[in-house]
Each structure stands twice: as structure tokens, then as C-alpha cells.
């Protein structure tokens, strides 16, 4: 018996069908999530702005300085760090209220908010004759004073000044200086090693950066700055 192969005639094939995979769904953030992101972003921006404003406010109120030299020994040592109150002698011009019918600022409309510089205050100021440098000294003479140095003693209006905070002799038999309005006579506490008003004359109130307030370094010197209420040898208090 002869075997013959059997041919299979190809019939019409069905057209292929391709099912497209569903496109990945794009998840859109819900309104609640968007609001949460915006809230976080706004809080970060507000925090940064608040930090900047606080920094600027603090910087305009106080400033730290490092004492260089020994001109203020024994009150302040070389390398000591202090904080200066820049608003201690802040002034306010009442003239801005002149438009009000019941306000009369007068001829001198500028007034100190917390009081002006006083004898005995230790201040930081822009040094005359030394551009770009700041000095720290003690106020000895205020407007209206006559300052004179005789036999290493400072005389204010012919009254000897009592200064237990000084060191060394107040060399310079000189003066008198007549202190004009808006001017101040300053001396270092280390009288034999200080460049002060004996050298460069009086300083203007406008050159005063601020009044020393607090010492914070080294730790052994932490405390209030050495501002003293100056008095006279006769026992009468100073101005």
C-alpha cells in the first residue's frame, strides 16, 4: 500500500487583531494635595522673610564689637567682645507733627527717646582722623562743660572729677576745652596709653555708633558694660 502525503490547503486566515494596552493613567494631584503643597511653600517663604526681618531689626538695634588695644584697661581688656546698643541715643523729630493744630514742636524739635549721652558712658564711635576705624572711650565732658586737665586730674567746670575706674596718670596739663552743643569730650580709662580727645578733640554725637551694653566674651568677663555715673571729688554727682 503506497502512502501518499496529504496536503492541507491553506484556507483564508482570519485577520490578526491587536488589542492596544491601556495607556498608563496620569495621576493628577487632588485639590487637597495641591493646597497642602502651596501651604508648605507659603510657610517656608514667610519663615525666611521673618528671619530676614528679625536679623535686620536686631542688626539695627545692637551690634557686637571686639576691643582692640589696652586703652580701656582696666574696664575692658584687649580681645574682649561686647555688645553695643545702637538705639541708646535715638532721636525723634517732633516736627513731623507740625501739621496738627495742637502740636508745637518749638525751635528745637529733635528729642532723645531714651536720653542723650551722659558723662561716664562708654561709647563706640567713628574715630576722627582715622577713617574706617571705630574707637571705644568714656564720655567725660558733655555740652556746656569746660574740661581741663591739671596735675593728672580732670576738672569739669573747675571741679575735680572722681574717677576710680582709671589706670595710669592722665598726662597732659592742657585745656581748657569748651564743649559745644552736640559735642563730647572722651577719654580712655587707661589714661597713659590712650589716643582720645586730648589728641583729636571732641567728637560729635552723630559719630557715636552706640553705648556699650553687655560683655559676652571671655566668659570670665560676662556681664553689663562698665558704664559709670561719674561724680566729683567734692561728692556732688555729675551730670
Long-range contacts (C-beta under 8 A, 24 or more apart in sequence): 60-86, 60-87, 61-85, 61-86, 61-87, 62-86, 62-210, 62-213, 63-209, 63-210, 64-216, 65-124, 65-134, 65-136, 67-136, 70-190, 70-193, 71-135, 71-136, 71-137, 71-188, 71-189, 71-190, 71-193, 71-194, 71-195, 71-196, 72-122, 72-136, 72-137, 72-138, 72-188, 72-189, 72-190, 72-194, 73-167, 73-189, 73-190, 73-193, 74-165, 74-167, 74-189, 74-190, 75-122, 75-138, 75-165, 75-189, 75-226, 76-122, 76-136, 76-189, 76-212, 76-215, 76-225, 76-226, 77-221, 79-218, 80-215, 80-217, 80-218, 80-221, 81-215, 81-216, 81-217, 82-136, 82-212, 82-213, 82-214, 82-215, 82-216, 82-225, 83-212, 83-213, 83-214, 83-215, 83-216, 84-124, 84-209, 84-210, 84-211, 84-212, 84-213, 85-210, 85-211, 85-212, 85-213, 86-209, 86-210, 87-113, 87-114, 87-210, 88-114, 88-210, 88-211, 88-213, 89-114, 89-115, 89-116, 89-117, 89-205, 89-208, 89-210, 89-211, 90-114, 116-205, 117-142, 117-184, 117-205, 117-208, 117-211, 118-142, 118-229, 118-239, 119-156, 119-230, 119-238, 119-239, 120-227, 120-228, 120-229, 120-230, 120-238, 121-211, 121-212, 121-227, 122-211, 122-212, 122-225, 122-226, 122-227, 123-186, 123-208, 123-209, 123-210, 123-211, 123-212, 124-208, 124-209, 124-210, 124-212, 125-186, 125-203, 125-207, 125-208, 125-209, 126-207, 126-209, 127-200, 128-200, 128-201, 128-203, 128-207, 129-200, 134-209, 135-186, 135-195, 135-196, 136-212, 137-186, 137-187, 137-188, 137-194, 137-196, 137-197, 138-165, 138-186, 138-187, 138-188, 138-189, 138-228, 139-184, 139-185, 139-186, 140-185, 140-186, 140-187, 140-197, 140-230, 141-177, 141-179, 141-184, 141-185, 141-197, 141-202, 142-179, 142-184, 142-185, 142-239, 143-179, 143-180, 143-181, 143-182, 143-183, 143-184, 144-179, 144-181, 145-178, 145-179, 145-185, 145-239, 146-175, 146-176, 146-177, 146-178, 146-179, 147-175, 147-176, 147-177, 147-179, 147-185, 147-197, 148-174, 148-175, 148-176, 148-177, 149-173, 149-174, 149-175, 149-198, 152-191, 154-187, 156-232, 156-238, 159-232, 159-233, 159-234, 159-236, 160-232, 160-233, 160-234, 161-230, 161-231, 161-232, 161-233, 161-238, 162-230, 162-231, 162-232, 162-233, 163-230, 165-189, 165-226, 165-228, 166-190, 166-191, 167-191, 167-192, 168-192, 168-193, 172-198, 174-198, 177-201, 177-202, 182-206, 184-208
